[in-house]
Amino acid sequence: MSEKLTPEPAKLEEPAPVSGDKLPRSTVVVLSILLFTAFVMLLNETTLAIALPAMMSDYNITAATAQWLLTGFMLTLAVVMPTTGWMLDRFTTRSTFIFAIAAFLIGTVIAALAPSFGILLAARVSQAIGTAIVMPLLMTVAMTLIPFHRRGTIMGLISVVMAVGPALGPSLAGAILSFTSWHGIFWFMVPLVALAGIIGAAKLTNISEQRDTPLDVLSVILSAVAFGGLVYSVSSIGIIIDGGEAARIGLMLLVAGIISLALFVWRQIALGKHDRALLNLRPLAVRNYTISLAVLIVLFGALLGTVNTLPLYLQGSLLVTALVAGLVLLPGGLLEGVLSPFFGRLYDRFGPRPLIIPAMAIVTGSIFWLATVDQHTNIWLIIAIHVIFSIGLAGLFSPLMTTALSSLPANLFGHGSAILNTLQQLAGAAGTAVMITIYSNVSGEAQAQGVPETIALADGANSAFLATGCLSAVAFVLSLFIKKIPTEPAGLGEQHSSKPDTVSE
């Protein structure tokens, strides 16, 4: 960590008192800055896929090489996110935000000017470092500043960022590429992030109590090997199944990732007894947090797997264009963004169970419905199913995140959000890889037996969606055990007052 991030002794700023349901202006400003920054960064995450062909032409590289611009970004997120709990403990809110903005902004400018693929890849890694820090920071600040009875609404707004940002990324990139080169995608981000950085540097104050926790270098190394190896290997599951030299490398990284994860967990438990853990695993001892987290992991894997498999089915079996395939997913993504704050307000009024259980049933049912598609399915039916799927997601993300984090004592918000975001990245990579592998293998075997391509690809999509539906059914069963948080957690730095979910020292 650079000198810039070393904190000066900072006075802890307590949240301003809340009058009725109106949030203090300072709180609104802080959350607005972080929400806008996270939106831009998540928008950036999905803009590049549509520009890969142009980059391949400019740098004279293959598709397999170009994909590292996406895979490298995801690997960096998985490696950096486990360290954010330590960062939020050790450094001030303002210094952490400035570091994240600087990493993202420097990476964006370098990417826009990159003369070679290697430099562009390094720039994407720098962007990912900033993105990996901002999302846990946003959740931690929201959970710290927002009163207990308003958290669902604010998590609904965070869900808008998580849903609409990635949904608009490909459309925005397509619009930019229609009148300029792919460099313009990065130049578009520069003034937006710079503005957020300037305002944030002026307005952000420290909102959490700092602790002088030393950085355990061995934990960082184990974390990098564990989460980096797992994300890479699950992303390469199709290559591993096919065999060959690349498969051996993938298997070696998988084994290394599993062993390193076991050692990482063991070391965090040992260091946690002395309050020196890089990633405090005590949130996992809270039953309500762990069950909500498990449902979220399955949900995120199903989401990314579905949105990445659907375009393959649409273009391969229904023979629509890439533009049409992208537009099919847009209504659902936008509707999810519109409905998320609404479901957040319902959460504040009724609690988690009246929302999570029916919404999980909707998501599971819609995925099983997708498993019935064939080469003759009407595209409007696909849009309708995806819209229903998105309505279910809107009723799940903010209630699940709010329930998970609100089940923790305030001093574990940072580590709880770091665990949540890290495992979501791993689940997204696994969901995408497994669904596409099932899709490819089933359709490939069918074509080898002489089945027409459009029918074979529909069969592959059926199998992928069916497997995801079965996994979602398991998550539905788990969701039945999520409990309403009976009492408001204690104040900043204190323990949760609810006995069943209290984390013992």
N, C-alpha and C positions, 0 to 999 in steps of 0.2 A: 504494500500500500504506500502510496506516495506521501510526501510531507504535507501536501495540501489537505490530506484527509485527517491529519492528526488534530484531535480536538483541543480547543482551549477550554479551560474550566468554564462551563456554561451553567447559567442558572436555569433550573428546570421550570418551564412555563406550564402552570396548571391550566387545564381547560377552564375557560370562562364559564360563569354560571349560566344556566339555560333558563330563559324566561318562557314558560309555557312550552310550545312546540317549536319556537324559533331558535335556530342555531346562532351562536355568536358570529359576527361578521368575520373575525379572524379565522374561525374554523372553516367557514365557507370558502374563504380565499385559499387557505392551505389545501383543502380537498379539491378545489377547482383546478389548482395548479397541477397537483399530482394526477388527477383524472385526465386532464388534457395531455400531460406528458406520456402517461401510460397508453392513451388512445393512439398517439402518433407512433409510439414504439411498436405497438401491436399491429398497426396499419402497415408499418415497414416490414413486419415479419412475413406477410403474405404477398407483398407486391412483386417480389423477385421472380416467382415461379413463371409468370407469363413472359418475363424478359430473358429467360435462359437461352432460347434459340438465337437471339441477337448477340448475346454475350459469347455463345459458342462460335458464332461466325467471326466476331471481332478478334477473339483470342485464339481461334483455330484449335478448339479443344472439343473433346467428345462429350456426349450427354452425361456419361458416368463421372467425368471430371467436373463438369458444371454443377452436378447435383451436390457437390461438396459445399457450395454456397448456401444450400439449405441444411444439409446434414451438419456442417461445421457450426452453423448458428445454433442448431438444436443441441449439439454436444456441449457447446460453451454454456448454454443455459443450464444444462444438467450438472455441469461441473461447478459453476459459480453459485447457483442458488443455495446449496447447503451451507455456504459461508455467510449468507446474508443475516442469519440469526446472530452470529458473532459480531458482524459489522454494526447491526442496530443496537447491540449491547454496548459496544466499545466506542462508537463515534456518535457525534450529534446528528440529529435529523438533517440539519442544513448541510453539514459537510458531506454526509452520505449522498444526499441529493445532488450536490454540486459535482461530486466525483462521478456519479452515474451519468449526469448530463454531459460532462466533459468527455467521458469515454465514448458515449454514443455520438456526440457531435464530431469529435475528431475522426471516428470511424466513418461517419457519413461523408465528410469532406474528402477524406482519402479515397473512399469508394468512388465518389464522383469523378476524381482525377486519376484513378488507378491506371497506370500504363501497362500492367501485366496482371495475369490471373492470380499469381501468388500474393501480390499486394492487395488485390480486391478481396481475397479470402481473409487476409489478416484484418482488413477493415471491417469485414462482417463479424469477425470474432470480437473486435472492439465494440461494435454496435450491440452484440449479444450480451457483453458484460454490463453495459448500461441498462439494457432491458431486464436482465436477471435481477438487478438490484431494485429497480423501480416498483415492480409488481408487489413483492413482499413489503416494501416500504409503504406503499399505498394502503395495503390491508392493515398493517400495524398501526399507522397513524389514524385510520378510520376507526379501528376498534378502540383506540385510546381516547380519542376526542369525542366520539359520538355517544350520547346517552344510551343506556341499555334499550329503551323503548323505541329508539329511532334507527337501530343498527340494520334492521331488515331493509329499510328504505335506501340507506346509503350503499349497502351491499348490492341492492338492485341496480344502482347507478354504476357500480363497479362491473356488474354483469353486462351492462350495456357496452362498456368499453371492451370487455372480453369477447362479446358476440359481434358487435357492429364493426369494430376495427378490423379483425381478420376477414369479415365478410366483404367489406368495401375495398380491401387491398387490391385484389385482382382487377376490379372494375376501374379503380383509380389508375393503376399501372397501364391498363389498356388505353385509357383516355390520354395519358401522358405520351405513350408510345405512338399515338396517332399523329402527333405533331412534332415530336422531337425524339432523340435517341434515348437509350436506357439510362444514360448519365442523368437525364432530367428527373428521373425518379428520386435519385439521391438529393439533387439540388432542391427539389420541392420540399424535402424534409428539413433542410438546413435552417431556414428562417423560423420555422415553427418551433423546433427544439431550442434554438437560440433564444427566442422570445420567452419560452417557458423557463429557461435557465436564468435569464435576467430577472424575471419577476420572482422566481423562486428564491434566488440569492437574496433579494431584498425583503421578501415577506416571510420566509420560513424561519421558524424558531425551533428550539429543542423541545420536544413534547414527551420524552421518555427519560427515565433515570439511567444514567450511564454507570457502567461497571468496568473496572480496569481488568478485563479478562484477557489473559495472554493468548496470542495466536499459537495454536499447536500445529507446527509444520507437518508432522507425521499425519495428523488427521486430514489436513488439506490434500496431501498426496494420496492417502487412502480414498478420500472422497472423489478425487479426480479419476482415479483408476476405476473405482466402483461404479459411479454413475455414468462416467464417460464410456467405460467398457460395456455396460449394460445397454445404454441407449444405442451405441453403435451396433452391438450384436443383435438386438431385437429389431433394429432397422434393417439389418442384413439377413433376416431369417430366411428369405427366399433364396439368397445366395448360398447359405449354409445347407439348405435342403438339396440344392442342385449339386453340391460336392465340388471338388477341385481345390486348388491352392487358396483361393479366396475364402472358401468354406473353412479351411483349417485355421486361417487367421481369425475368422469370425468366431469359431469355437474356442480358440485360445483366449480371445478377449472376453467371451462369455464366462469362461471358467475364472479368468483373472478378476472379472467384475464381481462374480458371486463371492469369491474368497475375500476380495478387498472389502466388499460390503459387510461380510461377517466380522472382519477385523475392525472395520470402521464403527460398527454398532457396539462391539465389545469395548473399544477404546472410549467411545462417547459415554457409555455407562460408567466406566471407571473414572473418567475425568469429571463426569457430572457429580460424583460424590464430593468433589472438592470445588464445585462451581467453576470448572475450567473447560467445559466441553465446547468444541467448535459448533456443534449442532446439538442442543439440549433435547434429548429424546423423551423427557418426562411428559410432554403432551400426549404421547401414545399410551400412557397409563390412565388417561381419562377416557372412560368407556364411550361416552357420547361423542367425543372428538374422533375417536378411532373408527367408530361405526360410520359416522358422517363422512369421514375421509375415505373409507373403503367404497362407499357408494359414489362419491365424487370421482375416484380413480376410474371405476368402471364406466361412469358416465362420460368422462373426458376421452377415454379410449374409444368408446362407442361413437362419440361425436366426430372425432378426427378420422376414425376409420370409415365412417359412413360418408362424410363429405369428400373424402379422397377416393372412395370406391364408386360412388354414384356417377361422377363424370366419366369414368372408364366404361361403365355399363351404358350410359347414355350415348357416348360416341361410338362404342364398339358394337352394341346390340341394336339400339334404336337409330343409329347412324345420323345423329344430329351433329352440328358444328360445335367447335370448342366454345364459341361465343354463346350459343344457346345453352350448352351444358352449364356454363358459368351463371347465366341468367336464371336457370332453373333453381339454383340454390339461393339466389338473392332475396326473394320475398320472405323465405323462412328466416334468414339471418336478420333482416331488417325488422320483421315482426317480433323476433325474440328480443331485440334491443328495445322496442317500444313497450313490450309487456313486462320486462324485467323489473322496472321501478314499481309497477302496479303490484306485482307479486311480492315485492319487498315490503310495500305498505300493508298488504294482507298478512304477511309474516308478523309484522309488528303488532297486529291486532289479534291474530288467532294462534300464533305459534307455528312450529314446523310441521307437525303431523298432518293437519288438515290440508296442507299444500303438497308435502313431499310424497305421501303415499299415492294419492290420485295421479300426480304428475309423473311419478315413476311408472305407474301402470300405463299411462298414455305413451311414454317413451318406449316401453317394452312392447306394447301392442303395435305401435307404428313400425318398429323394426321388424317384427314378425310379419307385418303386412307387406313390407318391402321384400321379404323373402318369397313372396308369391309372384314377383314380376317375371315377365318373359319378353320375347322379342316383339310381341304385338301390343304391349302395354301402352296406353295413351300417355303422352308426356304430361298432360294436365293432371292425370291421376298421380304421377310422380311428384309434381309440384304440390298437390293437395296433401299427400302423405308427408312430404318434407315439412310443410307448414305445420301440420299436426305434431310432428316430431319436435319442431322448434318451439311450439307452445309448451310442450312438456318440459323442454330444457329450460325455458324461461321460468317455469314454476319450480325448478330444482336448484339451479346454480346459486342464486342469492340466499334462499333458505338453508341450503346445505352449508355454504361457507359461513353464514352467520351463526348457525347452530354449532358448527365445529369450533370456531374461534371463540364464541361467547361462552363455551363450556370450559374455557381455560382461565386461570388466574391472569391478571393483567401483565405480570412480569414474564409470561411465556408467550405473549402475542407474537413477538418477532420470530421466535423459534417455531411456533405453531404454523405461522404463515410460510416460513421457509420450507418446512416439511411438506406442507400442502402443495406449494408451487413446484417443488422438486419432483414429487411423485406424480403430479399432473403431467409434467414433461415426459417422464418415463412411460406413463400410461398412454399418452398421445402417440409416442413413437411405437409402442407395442401394438396398440389398436390398429394403427395404419399398416404396419408391417404384416401383422397376422391376417387382416382382412384382404389385403392385396395379394398375399401369398396364397390364401385359399382360393381367391378369385382366379389367379393365374394358373394354379395347378389343376383345379377342376375343369376350367375351360380348355386348358392344354390337353388334358387326357381325353376330353370329349372330342376335340378336333382330331386327335390321333386315331380315334375310332371311326372317323368319317362323318361326325356330326357337323352340319353347316356352322360357319363361324358365328353368325348372329345368335343362333340357338345355344351354341357352346358358351358364349360369353354371358348370355342370360343365365345359364345354369351355374356358371361360376359366381355371378352376383347373388343368385339364390342361396348358394351354400355359404357365402361370406356373411350375408345378412342373417341367415339362420343361426350361425355360430354366435354372432353378436347378440341376437335375440335371447339365446339361451343364457349367455353371460349377464345380460340385463335382467333376466328373470331372477338370477341369484341376487343381484343388487336390490331388486324389488323386495325380496324376502328380508334382506338385511335392513332395508329402510323401515320395516315394521318395528324394529327394535330401537329406533331413534326416539329419544325422550325430549319433552319440552323442558327447557331450563327453568327450574322451579323458583330460583331467586336471582337477583342481580348480583354479578360478581363484585367483589370488593374493589376498593379504589386502587389507584395506580401503585403497582408494586406489591399489593397485598394478595393474599390467597383467596381462592374462590370460597364463598360461604356455603355452598351446597355440599353437604357431607358426602353423598354418594360419589361425586365426581372430583373431590378434593385430591390434589396430588401431594403425596407425602414427601417430605424432604428426605 
